[in-house]
Amino acid sequence: IAFNEAFLPGPCAGNFTLTRTWVAEDDCGNSVSVQQVVVVTNDSEPQFDSVPGDITVECDNIPTAPTLTANNDCGANVDVTYTEVRVDGSCPDSYLLVRTWTAADDCGNTAKVTQNITVRDTKAPVFNSQPADVTVECNAVPSAAVLTATDNCDADVNVTYNQVTTPGPCQDAYILTRTWIAIDNCGNATTHVQKVTVVDTTPPVLTGVPDDVTAECGAINIPPVATVTGSDNCDANVQVTFTETKIDGACPDSYTLIRLWTATDNCGNTATGQQTISVGDNTPPEFTSTPVNVTVECDAVPAVPNLTATDNCDVNV
């Protein structure tokens, strides 16, 4: 028996026809043949060597698409193509990535695998700087800082600012509550609060307080009350009050005048200035007239004249 097999290629690898022929011949040359036709087809889908599973990731941790390979049981060449489709979600950094790999062999058999990547943004922004709480004098209140923030996904984080004033015990003592809020594309927010406690502990300053003096009694000799003003680090209209106290001395026209000026600001801080005027009477009275010396007879002694005197202070000498 003689055997022969003829190969007829088809349109693709794994798709062909085999024609098998057997011829039987005896010793006397009588022969007979039979034939078998084997039609080989390739209808099998390619098989991926690995398939990535569905995952959920943060927006800054999206994995790179892997390069997948596939094979065919019949030895056909398999090409794998890749596509990615984004399905928008509720915010710019929350969405769905649909990754699809398609394997196709030479005979047109195809297979697809799909990976769904759920991308989300759950991380709040971070401030680049955070001013601390401070206590300052009313004339040294710092300007509000311009804060910025960074985010794992949002390249342009929006920062809003608000300030609330809480009154204190006086006009120049209060609390500033400063609030910054950083919000990313998906509404994740970070808040920073700074409390600026404003106080007024600085007393006013008096200007024009005269020096202590010593004066002779008499209204004309005692200096008039000086005009004293007050200034303050915060209060633009300082109130100045004046008092004068007389302290009696050894005699009616010898005494001390204590002049006191008090400046008070909005928060009750005070400053005082004092002038001491020591008033004395060191000038003797003066007779308005004086009798001259005379020589007279014993029977002509003049009567005692009624003399008067004046004084710089005592009107009733």
C-alpha positions in Angstrom: 0.0 0.0 0.0 1.4 3.3 -1.1 0.4 6.6 0.8 0.5 10.2 -0.3 -0.7 13.4 1.3 -1.2 16.7 -0.5 -1.3 20.0 1.4 -3.5 22.9 0.1 -3.0 26.1 2.1 -6.1 28.1 3.1 -6.6 31.9 3.6 -4.8 31.9 7.0 -2.6 29.8 9.3 -4.5 26.9 10.8 -6.9 26.9 7.9 -6.0 24.4 5.1 -6.9 21.1 3.3 -5.2 17.7 3.4 -5.9 15.2 0.6 -4.7 11.8 1.6 -4.5 8.9 -0.9 -3.8 5.2 -0.4 -3.1 2.8 -3.3 -3.1 -0.9 -2.8 -1.4 -3.1 -5.5 -1.1 -6.9 -5.5 1.6 -9.0 -7.1 -0.1 -9.2 -10.4 -0.5 -5.5 -10.7 -4.1 -5.2 -9.7 -4.6 -1.9 -7.7 -7.3 0.0 -5.9 -7.1 3.5 -4.3 -9.0 5.3 -1.5 -8.9 9.0 -0.7 -9.6 11.1 2.4 -10.0 14.9 2.4 -9.3 16.5 5.7 -10.6 20.2 5.9 -8.8 22.0 8.7 -10.4 25.2 10.1 -9.3 27.7 12.7 -12.4 28.9 14.6 -10.8 29.2 18.1 -10.7 32.6 19.8 -7.2 33.8 20.9 -6.4 33.4 24.6 -4.9 36.3 26.6 -1.8 35.4 28.5 -2.9 37.7 31.4 -6.0 39.8 32.2 -5.9 42.8 34.6 -8.8 43.1 37.1 -11.0 46.1 37.8 -9.5 48.5 40.4 -10.3 51.7 42.3 -7.4 54.2 42.6 -6.7 57.8 43.7 -6.5 60.3 40.9 -2.7 60.7 41.4 -2.1 56.9 41.4 -3.5 55.7 38.0 -1.4 52.7 36.8 0.1 52.7 33.3 -1.8 50.4 30.9 0.0 47.1 30.6 1.0 45.6 27.3 -1.1 42.4 26.9 -0.2 39.4 24.8 -2.4 36.6 23.4 -1.9 33.3 21.6 -4.0 30.9 19.4 -4.1 27.2 19.7 -3.6 26.7 16.0 -0.4 28.8 15.9 -1.8 31.8 14.1 -0.2 35.2 14.6 -2.2 37.2 17.2 -2.2 41.0 17.2 -3.4 42.9 20.3 -4.8 46.5 20.1 -5.6 48.8 23.0 -8.1 51.6 23.5 -9.0 53.7 26.6 -12.3 55.5 27.1 -12.9 58.1 29.8 -16.3 58.4 31.3 -16.6 61.6 33.3 -17.9 61.5 36.9 -19.2 64.0 39.4 -16.1 66.2 39.3 -13.0 66.6 37.2 -10.8 64.2 39.2 -13.5 61.5 39.6 -14.2 59.4 36.6 -14.1 55.9 35.0 -11.4 54.6 32.7 -12.6 51.8 30.5 -9.5 50.0 29.0 -10.1 47.5 26.2 -7.6 45.1 24.7 -8.7 43.3 21.4 -6.8 40.2 20.3 -7.2 39.2 16.6 -5.5 36.3 14.8 -4.8 35.8 11.1 -8.2 34.0 10.6 -10.3 36.9 12.0 -11.0 35.3 15.3 -11.1 37.9 18.0 -11.3 38.1 21.8 -11.7 41.2 24.1 -10.9 41.9 27.7 -12.0 45.0 29.6 -10.6 46.6 32.7 -12.6 49.2 34.6 -10.5 51.7 36.6 -12.6 53.8 39.0 -10.7 57.0 39.6 -11.5 59.1 42.7 -10.2 62.1 44.6 -10.6 61.7 48.4 -7.6 63.7 49.5 -7.9 67.3 50.7 -5.5 70.0 49.6 -2.5 71.0 51.9 -1.7 74.6 52.8 1.9 75.6 51.9 2.1 77.8 55.0 -0.1 78.2 58.1 0.2 81.4 60.1 0.1 80.8 63.9 -2.1 82.5 66.5 -0.6 85.8 67.7 -1.2 88.5 70.3 -0.3 92.0 69.1 -0.6 95.6 70.1 -3.4 97.5 68.4 -0.9 99.5 66.3 0.9 96.4 65.1 -1.9 94.2 63.6 -0.4 92.2 60.8 -2.0 92.1 57.4 -3.7 88.9 56.5 -1.4 86.5 54.7 -2.2 85.3 51.2 -2.2 81.5 51.5 -1.8 79.0 48.8 -2.4 75.2 48.8 -1.3 72.2 46.8 -3.3 69.2 45.9 -2.5 65.6 44.7 -4.5 66.2 41.5 -5.8 69.8 41.3 -3.1 72.0 39.9 -5.0 75.2 40.7 -6.5 75.0 44.2 -9.0 77.7 45.1 -8.4 79.4 48.4 -11.1 81.6 50.0 -10.5 84.0 52.9 -12.8 85.5 55.6 -12.3 87.6 58.7 -14.6 88.0 61.6 -14.0 90.6 64.4 -15.1 89.8 67.9 -15.3 92.9 70.1 -13.3 92.9 73.3 -13.5 94.9 76.6 -12.6 98.2 74.9 -12.4 99.8 71.4 -8.8 98.9 70.7 -8.9 95.3 72.2 -10.6 92.6 70.1 -10.1 89.3 68.3 -9.7 88.8 64.6 -10.6 85.3 63.5 -9.1 84.7 60.1 -10.2 81.7 58.1 -8.8 80.3 54.9 -10.5 77.4 53.1 -8.7 75.5 50.3 -11.1 73.5 48.0 -10.0 71.2 45.2 -11.9 70.2 42.0 -13.8 67.5 43.8 -14.9 69.6 46.8 -12.3 68.2 49.2 -11.6 71.0 51.6 -9.0 72.0 54.2 -9.5 74.9 56.7 -7.0 76.9 58.6 -7.9 79.4 61.3 -5.7 82.0 62.8 -6.7 84.0 65.8 -5.1 87.5 66.1 -5.7 88.8 69.7 -5.4 92.6 69.6 -4.6 94.3 72.9 -3.9 97.9 74.0 -1.4 98.0 76.8 0.5 101.1 75.8 -0.4 104.2 77.8 -0.8 107.6 76.1 2.0 110.2 76.0 1.6 113.7 77.4 3.0 116.7 75.6 3.4 120.2 77.1 3.7 119.4 80.8 5.5 122.4 82.3 8.5 122.1 84.6 8.2 122.7 88.4 8.6 126.4 89.3 9.0 128.6 92.4 6.9 131.7 92.4 6.3 134.7 94.6 2.8 135.0 95.9 0.3 137.1 94.0 -1.8 136.1 91.0 0.4 138.0 88.6 3.4 135.8 89.6 1.7 132.4 89.4 2.0 130.9 85.9 -1.3 130.2 84.1 -2.4 126.6 83.5 -0.6 125.1 80.5 -2.3 123.5 77.6 -1.3 119.9 77.8 -2.2 117.4 75.0 -2.1 113.6 74.8 -1.2 111.2 72.0 -1.6 107.4 71.8 -0.5 104.5 69.7 -4.1 103.7 68.8 -6.5 106.3 70.1 -6.7 109.3 67.9 -8.6 111.4 70.4 -7.1 111.0 73.8 -8.9 112.7 76.6 -6.8 114.9 79.0 -8.2 115.9 82.4 -6.8 118.5 84.8 -6.9 118.9 88.5 -5.1 121.4 90.8 -4.5 120.9 94.5 -3.4 123.5 97.0 -1.3 122.5 100.0 -1.1 125.1 102.7 2.3 126.2 104.0 3.6 128.1 107.0 1.5 131.2 106.4 -1.5 132.1 104.2 0.6 133.3 101.3 3.1 130.4 101.4 1.7 127.3 99.8 2.2 124.6 97.1 0.1 124.1 94.0 0.0 120.6 92.6 -1.2 120.6 89.0 -2.0 117.2 87.6 -2.9 116.2 84.0 -4.2 112.7 83.2 -4.4 111.3 79.7 -6.7 108.3 79.2 -7.1 106.2 76.0 -9.9 104.1 74.7 -8.8 101.1 76.8 -8.3 102.9 80.1 -4.5 103.1 79.8 -3.4 106.3 81.6 -0.4 108.6 81.8 0.0 111.5 84.2 2.1 114.6 84.2 2.6 116.9 87.2 3.8 120.4 87.8 4.6 121.6 91.3 4.5 125.4 91.9 6.0 126.4 95.2 4.5 129.7 96.2 6.3 131.9 98.8 6.0 135.3 100.3 9.5 136.7 100.7 8.7 140.4 100.1 8.1 142.6 103.2 5.3 145.2 103.2 6.0 148.9 102.3 4.7 151.9 104.3 2.7 154.3 102.2 4.3 157.2 104.1 6.8 157.6 106.9 7.1 160.5 109.4 10.4 162.5 109.4 12.5 163.0 112.5 11.8 166.2 114.3 13.0 168.2 117.3 10.3 169.9 119.2 9.7 171.7 122.5 8.3 169.6 125.3 4.9 171.2 125.0 4.8 170.6 121.2 5.2 166.9 120.9 3.3 165.8 117.7 0.6 163.2 117.9 1.4 159.7 116.7 0.5 159.6 113.0 -1.7 156.8 111.6 0.6 155.0 109.2 -0.5 152.5 106.5 1.4 149.9 104.5 0.9 147.8 101.3 2.1 144.3 100.6 2.5 142.3 97.4 0.2 139.6 98.7 -1.5 140.6 102.0 -4.2 143.2 101.3 -4.8 143.8 105.0 -1.4 144.6 106.5 
